[in-house]
Amino acid sequence: MNDLNKITSKLWAMANELRGNMDAGEYKNYILAFMFYRYLSEHQEQYLINNNVLDVEPEQSINKAYLEQANTDDLADYLEDISSSLGYAIAPLDTWESLVNKIDNSMVIPSDYQTIFDNFNKNAELNKEAVHDFHGVFNDINLGDSRLGSSTNERAKSLNRIVKLVDDIDYKGDDGKDILGAIYEYLIGQFAASAGKKGGEFYTPHEVSKILAKIVTDDVKASDEKFSVYDPTCGSGSLLLTVQKEVPGGDKPGAVKFFGQEKNTTTYNLARMNMMMHGVSFTNMTLSNADTLESDWPDGPDIKGENQPRSFDAVVANPPYSAHWDNNDSKLKDPRFQDYGKLAPKTKADYAFILHSLYHLNEEGTMAIVLPHGVLFRGAAEGTIRQNLIEHPSGNRIYAVIGLPANLFYGVSIPTVIIVFKKKRTTKDILFIDASNEFDKGKNQNRLSEKNIQKIVNTYHNRVDIEKYAHLAPIEEIRENEYNLNIPRYVDTFEEEEPIDLNEVNKQLVQDKQEIEELEAKIAEQLKILGVE
């Protein structure tokens, strides 16, 4: 049964059965982590064969050869060699196949799982360049959670069942291609949907990710240069991966460099796993576990000079909406915020995320960020920042405003808006698109069809007026509206009702009255015949 839909549906049903009363958002840490561990183990096997590290006899499994040849006094050398290339190393007794064999032969003891992950962390330190990418990636597996079982033995049995479920997954499609990344992405989306509002913390719906990705790559041409993309609130990393799919030649190894920062440690670990499960080498991704608004980007200025921030070809973001942040006065000296006169309010960090992201966009790049509509029209400090973005000395930096339908995001029913920014502008106009009324209505969540997505992207690209859908507003119109960017001020979607003919209405009323009188007369006549007064 290799069909992706069948595999994912079966896997999701079995995962739901196994998790019992455990919250979906927490159970994901187990099943997704074990999928990743299997991937790493099998990826290591391919390295051992492709690089002739092992001599495998006919009819002998790779794992058995590894057990026999590496589980000796030379084990340290094997682990050093593997780690130098892969960034991590798994010892023979800790491989996926060794774990499954122990389960099948009832040889697993409760401490085995802790030992496996402890050993992984220790071996992750062998490659100093990769330790940041692999160390602690499995730390969110709570081996002592009582919901797995009331005793250590019961918990071990629950973990064994998860391992066996993951082991049953066929990672290849009917055409022989690896579908592991697609399975992983499906599960992340399903867990996000089940987790409700919490799901929105680590996953942006694919349709929205696709719009952002197409927008920031709209004018990108295929070239030999590496394309860099940054997400300051990267969640599970799915938005970054969607951008890669839209970059011309982005599927070539190393063609895209990924950068991301995520405050939540559990979600940060998920991002590391998700990226690598989609074939991204640790050498092509730089992810950081930190608070973006407090820590900025962790490696500071790049080689361009002391006062030049590291910048990227594209920036995409779906940050937490109207979050609280520490907007103390010292941040007015922060180079990310100092050019805009005010700081975002303490209870609404939306513009702090905007300015941080824009600070790291290069002069030729494009940035797209999803936020609540309030950023378009709220006054006070936000109004000052918005005006300074539009009247920036280098030119208006707001390129487009795209209104999306309500109820697209997990646990968020309000309509949202995509704001597109560019630093290098030849004109000062802003394109407004009202796509809020075009979607497929779902039972729990609305969706954008491929047709809806393409209409948004085409309109963005063509940058022309479309009646009741889009308007290209010159800077004079923006100024007349006092820098209020509320979409209805620019795109009139009002539908006039058909005029009512009062004469026809009166005629109908007279006719209805006559029919009622005739009916009453007939009823009275029938009652009289029946002798009813």
C-alpha positions as MATLAB code, in Angstrom:
seq = 'MNDLNKITSKLWAMANELRGNMDAGEYKNYILAFMFYRYLSEHQEQYLINNNVLDVEPEQSINKAYLEQANTDDLADYLEDISSSLGYAIAPLDTWESLVNKIDNSMVIPSDYQTIFDNFNKNAELNKEAVHDFHGVFNDINLGDSRLGSSTNERAKSLNRIVKLVDDIDYKGDDGKDILGAIYEYLIGQFAASAGKKGGEFYTPHEVSKILAKIVTDDVKASDEKFSVYDPTCGSGSLLLTVQKEVPGGDKPGAVKFFGQEKNTTTYNLARMNMMMHGVSFTNMTLSNADTLESDWPDGPDIKGENQPRSFDAVVANPPYSAHWDNNDSKLKDPRFQDYGKLAPKTKADYAFILHSLYHLNEEGTMAIVLPHGVLFRGAAEGTIRQNLIEHPSGNRIYAVIGLPANLFYGVSIPTVIIVFKKKRTTKDILFIDASNEFDKGKNQNRLSEKNIQKIVNTYHNRVDIEKYAHLAPIEEIRENEYNLNIPRYVDTFEEEEPIDLNEVNKQLVQDKQEIEELEAKIAEQLKILGVE';
ca = [
       0.000    0.000    0.000;
       2.325    2.747   -1.274;
      -0.181    5.414   -2.159;
       0.609    8.530   -0.104;
      -3.025    9.194    0.852;
      -3.519    5.632    2.054;
      -0.271    5.645    4.007;
      -0.952    8.945    5.730;
      -4.587    8.140    6.508;
      -3.678    4.765    8.011;
      -0.789    6.270    9.970;
      -2.930    9.080   11.364;
      -5.697    6.679   12.410;
      -3.229    4.380   14.175;
      -1.433    7.305   15.814;
      -4.738    8.586   17.204;
      -5.546    5.126   18.542;
      -2.169    4.806   20.263;
      -2.115    8.254   21.842;
      -5.190    7.534   23.950;
      -5.922   10.544   26.132;
      -2.680   12.351   25.380;
      -3.053   15.777   23.755;
      -2.260   15.723   20.023;
       0.181   18.610   20.359;
       2.213   16.608   22.886;
       1.906   13.213   21.229;
       3.478   14.640   18.091;
       6.767   14.903   19.990;
       6.907   11.114   20.190;
       5.816    9.946   16.765;
       7.600   12.689   14.806;
      10.798   12.256   16.826;
      10.882    8.502   16.265;
      10.281    9.029   12.543;
      13.272   11.338   12.551;
      15.410    8.844   14.476;
      14.576    6.127   11.950;
      15.442    8.527    9.133;
      18.832    9.377   10.665;
      19.634    5.731   11.265;
      18.753    4.653    7.719;
      20.517    7.715    6.293;
      23.625    6.594    8.160;
      23.281    3.102    6.676;
      23.309    4.581    3.171;
      26.452    6.535    4.019;
      28.192    3.375    5.274;
      27.399    1.543    2.023;
      27.914    4.357   -0.476;
      31.318    5.204    0.972;
      32.472    1.592    1.367;
      32.902    1.963    5.103;
      31.502   -1.555    5.609;
      32.042   -4.873    3.868;
      28.576   -6.358    3.556;
      28.335  -10.046    2.722;
      25.590  -11.379    0.428;
      22.314  -11.888    2.324;
      23.736   -9.879    5.227;
      21.921   -6.773    6.440;
      23.794   -3.494    6.642;
      23.001   -3.315   10.329;
      24.415   -6.765   11.034;
      27.635   -5.865    9.209;
      27.812   -2.636   11.224;
      27.288   -4.548   14.467;
      30.032   -7.030   13.640;
      32.607   -4.633   12.207;
      32.122   -1.461   14.256;
      31.186   -2.838   17.660;
      34.854   -3.383   18.478;
      37.795   -1.462   19.847;
      37.603    0.647   16.667;
      34.078    1.910   17.399;
      35.328    5.406   18.247;
      36.987    5.663   14.829;
      33.781    4.630   13.076;
      31.763    7.207   14.992;
      34.321    9.929   14.263;
      34.228    9.118   10.542;
      30.425    9.086   10.358;
      30.073   12.294   12.355;
      32.602   14.165   10.233;
      30.376   13.658    7.181;
      26.832   13.465    8.545;
      27.161   15.726   11.574;
      25.882   12.966   13.865;
      26.652    9.295   14.546;
      24.592    6.378   15.877;
      26.379    3.467   17.526;
      25.630   -0.103   16.306;
      23.579   -1.067   19.364;
      21.483    2.126   19.053;
      20.459    1.914   15.398;
      16.830    1.739   14.390;
      17.119   -1.884   13.272;
      18.832   -2.872   16.523;
      16.017   -1.212   18.498;
      13.287   -2.943   16.464;
      15.036   -6.321   16.855;
      15.185   -5.864   20.616;
      11.465   -5.054   20.678;
      10.630   -8.104   18.535;
      12.633  -10.335   20.887;
      11.190   -8.747   24.068;
      14.636   -7.585   25.105;
      13.887   -3.890   25.670;
      14.237   -2.621   29.212;
      12.790    0.772   30.287;
      16.187    2.476   30.471;
      17.072    1.598   26.857;
      15.321    4.636   25.396;
      17.081    7.070   27.698;
      20.404    5.376   26.891;
      19.820    5.686   23.142;
      19.095    9.424   23.316;
      21.916   10.096   25.774;
      24.331    8.340   23.429;
      23.018   10.348   20.485;
      23.649   13.630   22.308;
      27.153   12.499   23.271;
      28.021   11.513   19.702;
      26.530   14.763   18.362;
      29.394   16.553   20.092;
      31.994   14.780   17.950;
      31.454   17.247   15.074;
      31.821   20.720   16.563;
      30.410   22.382   13.428;
      27.194   20.354   13.595;
      26.620   20.086   17.333;
      24.229   23.061   17.139;
      22.090   21.195   14.599;
      21.803   17.796   16.305;
      22.456   18.062   20.026;
      19.270   17.939   22.120;
      16.980   17.371   19.158;
      15.251   14.497   21.028;
      15.082   16.218   24.401;
      11.319   16.781   24.081;
      10.548   13.089   24.350;
       9.260   12.894   27.913;
      10.074    9.282   28.731;
       8.533    9.622   32.185;
       5.112   10.960   31.158;
       2.507    9.081   33.199;
       0.068    9.236   30.278;
       2.304    6.739   28.487;
       1.762    4.334   31.387;
       1.606    4.223   35.154;
       4.896    2.309   35.496;
       8.258    2.320   33.730;
       7.424   -1.023   32.125;
       4.073    0.245   30.831;
       5.721    3.384   29.453;
       8.355    1.295   27.694;
       5.599   -0.812   26.120;
       3.871    2.356   24.846;
       7.132    3.556   23.312;
       7.635    0.123   21.756;
       4.226    0.391   20.084;
       5.115    3.812   18.651;
       8.408    2.453   17.300;
       6.635   -0.465   15.641;
       4.061    1.873   14.106;
       6.807    4.072   12.653;
       8.665    0.963   11.457;
       5.620   -0.137    9.451;
       5.596    3.054    7.361;
       6.681    2.628    3.745;
       8.884    5.609    2.932;
       8.778    4.984   -0.821;
       5.942    5.770   -3.239;
       4.743    3.610   -6.124;
       7.302    5.303   -8.373;
      10.150    4.458   -6.000;
      10.608    8.069   -4.890;
      11.122    9.003   -1.271;
       7.837   10.305    0.185;
       9.110   10.641    3.741;
       9.071   14.443    3.642;
       5.470   14.467    2.408;
       4.387   12.053    5.154;
       6.122   14.154    7.790;
       4.527   17.357    6.498;
       1.103   15.724    6.500;
       1.475   14.644   10.114;
       2.632   18.090   11.223;
      -0.453   19.610    9.600;
      -2.767   17.022   11.178;
      -1.298   17.537   14.632;
      -1.598   21.300   14.194;
      -5.267   20.995   13.244;
      -5.967   18.755   16.240;
      -4.098   21.048   18.612;
      -6.364   23.999   17.712;
      -4.943   27.354   18.749;
      -1.687   25.779   19.916;
      -1.297   24.274   16.451;
      -1.008   27.726   14.965;
       2.126   28.250   17.011;
       4.120   25.815   14.907;
       2.402   25.550   11.536;
       1.260   27.945    8.802;
      -1.436   26.402    6.545;
       0.148   25.275    3.301;
      -2.078   27.455    1.101;
      -0.950   30.605    2.915;
       2.680   29.455    2.875;
       2.382   28.959   -0.866;
       1.213   32.555   -1.428;
       4.076   33.941    0.668;
       6.577   31.717   -1.131;
       5.369   32.681   -4.599;
       5.434   36.372   -3.706;
       8.999   36.475   -2.344;
      10.288   34.508   -5.358;
       8.181   36.338   -7.964;
      11.127   38.067   -9.627;
      13.826   35.482   -8.832;
      15.670   34.088  -11.826;
      17.574   30.817  -11.974;
      21.259   31.377  -11.252;
      24.298   29.679   -9.826;
      24.201   31.875   -6.731;
      22.754   30.478   -3.533;
      19.368   31.881   -2.537;
      18.980   32.758    1.150;
      15.658   32.852    2.994;
      15.003   33.832    6.614;
      12.023   33.255    8.899;
      12.328   35.043   12.278;
       9.483   32.979   13.803;
      10.075   29.787   11.865;
       7.787   27.370   13.745;
       8.169   23.883   12.263;
      10.163   25.192    9.287;
       7.417   24.345    6.794;
       7.191   27.911    5.470;
      10.923   27.918    4.696;
      10.585   24.618    2.857;
       7.671   25.967    0.806;
       9.836   28.878   -0.337;
      12.455   26.398   -1.553;
       9.874   24.774   -3.855;
       9.238   28.120   -5.580;
      12.897   29.046   -6.139;
      14.032   28.220   -9.697;
      16.476   25.335   -9.289;
      15.763   25.270   -5.562;
      15.636   21.470   -5.517;
      19.350   21.235   -6.303;
      21.439   20.351   -3.226;
      22.737   23.507   -1.594;
      20.850   25.883   -3.913;
      18.926   27.402   -0.990;
      20.370   28.482    2.342;
      17.854   28.407    5.201;
      17.919   30.663    8.244;
      15.362   30.643   11.022;
      14.803   31.543   14.638;
      12.223   30.071   17.001;
      11.562   30.932   20.647;
       9.762   27.725   21.657;
      12.347   24.971   22.210;
       9.966   22.128   21.354;
       9.001   23.808   18.085;
      12.653   24.621   17.338;
      13.482   20.915   17.659;
      10.591   20.105   15.332;
      11.953   22.576   12.771;
      15.385   20.938   12.852;
      13.811   17.536   12.284;
      11.430   18.729    9.570;
      14.150   20.446    7.560;
      16.436   17.432    7.560;
      13.578   15.009    6.858;
      13.075   17.019    3.667;
      16.674   16.401    2.662;
      18.168   19.708    3.843;
      21.770   19.171    4.885;
      22.876   20.578    8.225;
      25.435   22.589    6.249;
      22.633   24.471    4.442;
      20.553   25.483    7.428;
      21.173   27.763   10.377;
      18.422   27.618   12.960;
      18.485   29.331   16.327;
      16.468   28.786   19.512;
      15.956   32.332   20.806;
      13.525   35.231   21.217;
      13.782   37.145   17.948;
      12.753   40.519   19.381;
      15.247   40.264   22.248;
      18.166   38.484   20.611;
      18.083   39.704   17.016;
      19.833   37.361   14.610;
      22.510   35.496   16.566;
      25.602   35.863   14.391;
      25.571   39.670   14.228;
      26.952   41.742   11.360;
      28.286   39.866    8.362;
      31.406   40.450    6.280;
      30.010   43.617    4.696;
      31.154   45.709    7.634;
      30.606   46.478   11.262;
      27.272   48.253   10.912;
      25.790   46.019    8.237;
      23.369   43.337    9.446;
      23.302   39.914    7.912;
      20.735   40.214    5.154;
      18.783   37.710    3.114;
      17.291   37.447   -0.384;
      13.842   36.785    1.076;
      12.180   37.081    4.468;
       8.903   35.336    5.307;
       7.056   35.357    8.611;
       3.833   34.403   10.342;
       4.588   35.728   13.850;
       2.310   35.495   16.906;
      -0.344   38.181   16.504;
      -0.407   41.174   18.853;
       2.065   39.541   21.229;
       3.457   41.223   24.328;
       7.110   42.266   24.285;
       9.600   44.321   26.288;
       9.577   47.723   24.554;
      11.836   49.546   27.020;
      13.294   52.866   25.845;
      16.735   51.373   25.220;
      15.310   49.597   22.192;
      14.920   52.966   20.448;
      18.700   52.776   20.018;
      18.443   49.290   18.514;
      19.363   49.656   14.804;
      16.348   47.532   13.887;
      13.909   50.100   15.304;
      15.699   53.433   15.539;
      14.756   54.805   12.098;
      11.001   54.764   12.674;
      10.445   57.215   15.531;
       8.484   54.949   17.863;
       8.489   51.439   19.272;
       5.627   49.016   18.785;
       3.275   49.047   21.816;
       4.052   46.717   24.704;
       0.881   44.696   24.069;
       1.173   44.618   20.277;
       4.548   43.516   18.943;
       3.352   43.320   15.322;
       5.450   46.252   14.105;
       8.449   45.031   16.093;
       8.344   41.846   14.013;
       7.916   43.900   10.841;
      10.913   46.125   11.546;
      13.124   43.240   12.658;
      12.321   41.307    9.481;
      12.798   44.346    7.233;
      16.159   45.087    8.862;
      17.440   41.719    7.626;
      16.116   42.008    4.062;
      18.728   42.809    1.444;
      18.323   45.716   -0.980;
      17.140   43.517   -3.865;
      14.936   41.145   -1.881;
      11.266   40.780   -0.969;
       9.640   40.278    2.409;
       6.132   38.955    3.100;
       4.581   38.779    6.561;
       1.134   37.704    7.825;
      -0.501   39.865   10.506;
      -3.939   40.949   11.824;
      -5.710   43.805   10.020;
      -5.143   46.204   12.913;
      -1.622   46.948   11.679;
      -3.174   48.708    8.684;
      -5.083   51.368   10.587;
      -4.208   51.513   14.291;
      -2.902   54.922   15.330;
      -0.531   56.257   18.009;
       2.927   54.641   17.841;
       1.856   52.192   15.144;
       0.540   55.033   12.986;
       3.891   56.821   13.304;
       5.834   53.695   12.308;
       3.503   53.037    9.378;
       3.899   56.616    8.102;
       7.689   56.420    8.423;
       7.748   53.164    6.495;
       5.800   54.818    3.671;
       7.753   58.095    3.751;
      11.137   56.462    4.325;
      14.081   58.493    2.910;
      14.958   55.509    0.702;
      11.399   55.291   -0.627;
       8.095   53.722    0.374;
       8.895   50.263    1.668;
       5.340   48.891    1.658;
       4.812   47.238   -1.722;
       1.483   45.421   -1.384;
      -1.342   44.720    1.060;
      -3.334   41.510    0.558;
      -6.475   40.801    2.585;
      -7.121   37.101    3.237;
     -10.361   35.320    4.221;
     -11.258   34.688    7.840;
     -10.743   31.323    9.548;
      -7.772   30.133    7.496;
      -5.460   29.542   10.444;
      -5.621   26.959   13.207;
      -7.322   28.447   16.257;
      -7.527   31.934   14.709;
     -10.893   32.915   13.226;
     -10.121   36.554   12.376;
      -9.243   37.587    8.823;
      -5.560   38.288    8.285;
      -3.462   40.325    5.899;
      -0.221   39.733    4.020;
       1.988   42.824    3.815;
       4.788   42.800    1.249;
       7.887   44.959    1.638;
      10.716   45.937   -0.679;
      13.633   48.254    0.011;
      14.502   49.093   -3.580;
      11.500   50.840   -5.178;
      11.142   52.830   -8.415;
       7.623   54.033   -7.488;
       5.867   54.894   -4.220;
       2.504   53.263   -4.934;
       0.943   50.399   -2.951;
      -1.077   47.560   -4.440;
      -4.182   46.592   -2.458;
      -5.821   43.205   -3.016;
      -9.053   42.162   -1.313;
      -9.123   38.364   -1.530;
     -11.252   37.998    1.610;
     -14.371   36.768   -0.179;
     -12.849   34.094   -2.402;
     -12.298   30.747   -0.658;
     -13.682   27.248   -0.207;
     -15.759   27.066    2.965;
     -14.868   24.183    5.243;
     -16.627   22.680    8.256;
     -14.006   23.815   10.773;
     -11.652   25.848    8.653;
     -11.789   27.717    5.354;
      -9.350   26.899    2.561;
      -7.887   28.621   -0.466;
      -8.178   26.699   -3.720;
      -5.421   26.628   -6.294;
      -7.538   29.023   -8.368;
      -7.806   31.447   -5.413;
      -4.052   31.317   -4.858;
      -3.200   31.850   -8.497;
      -5.536   34.839   -8.783;
      -3.797   36.511   -5.832;
      -0.329   35.796   -7.214;
      -1.189   36.889  -10.770;
      -2.757   40.114   -9.501;
       0.291   40.791   -7.351;
       2.571   40.211  -10.343;
       0.574   42.277  -12.855;
       0.003   45.134  -10.417;
      -3.117   46.586  -12.064;
      -6.620   47.544  -10.941;
      -9.310   44.861  -10.956;
     -12.843   45.988  -10.171;
     -13.926   45.000   -6.656;
     -10.679   43.040   -6.149;
      -7.522   45.149   -6.521;
      -6.372   48.772   -6.699;
      -2.940   50.303   -7.283;
      -2.966   53.368   -5.041;
      -0.528   56.214   -5.773;
       1.272   57.839   -2.858;
      -1.009   60.900   -3.075;
      -4.024   58.723   -2.301;
      -2.200   57.159    0.646;
      -1.403   60.617    2.014;
      -4.998   61.775    1.549;
      -6.036   58.845    3.728;
      -3.492   59.930    6.343;
      -1.498   56.694    5.889;
      -4.458   54.551    6.880;
      -4.089   51.368    4.819;
      -7.424   49.758    5.667;
      -8.273   47.847    2.499;
     -11.937   49.024    2.089;
     -10.601   52.577    1.664;
      -8.947   51.474   -1.572;
     -10.900   48.479   -2.871;
     -14.683   48.963   -3.059;
     -16.314   45.543   -2.851;
     -19.807   46.900   -2.161;
     -22.449   45.106   -4.222;
     -25.505   47.260   -4.994;
     -28.842   45.581   -4.505;
     -31.247   45.453   -7.420;
     -33.693   48.428   -7.338;
     -37.131   47.644   -5.943;
     -40.178   48.509   -8.096;
     -42.716   49.804   -5.541;
     -45.583   49.604   -8.052;
     -44.923   45.892   -8.538;
     -44.713   45.433   -4.766;
     -48.110   47.147   -4.308;
     -49.660   45.041   -7.075;
     -48.383   41.892   -5.369;
     -49.775   43.009   -1.999;
     -53.245   43.651   -3.516;
     -53.132   40.235   -5.217;
     -52.073   38.517   -1.985;
     -54.888   40.241   -0.090;
     -57.468   39.057   -2.640;
     -56.189   35.479   -2.433;
     -56.392   35.558    1.373;
     -59.969   36.889    1.319;
     -61.030   34.194   -1.169;
     -59.410   31.506    0.994;
     -61.161   32.785    4.139;
     -64.509   32.728    2.297;
     -63.998   29.098    1.244;
     -63.093   28.057    4.776;
     -66.182   29.803    6.175;
     -68.383   28.040    3.617;
     -66.961   24.612    4.514;
     -67.445   25.242    8.213;
     -71.074   26.209    7.575;
     -71.675   22.945    5.671;
     -70.181   21.012    8.609;
     -72.426   22.896   11.007;
     -69.581   24.593   12.755;
     -70.268   28.165   13.725;
];
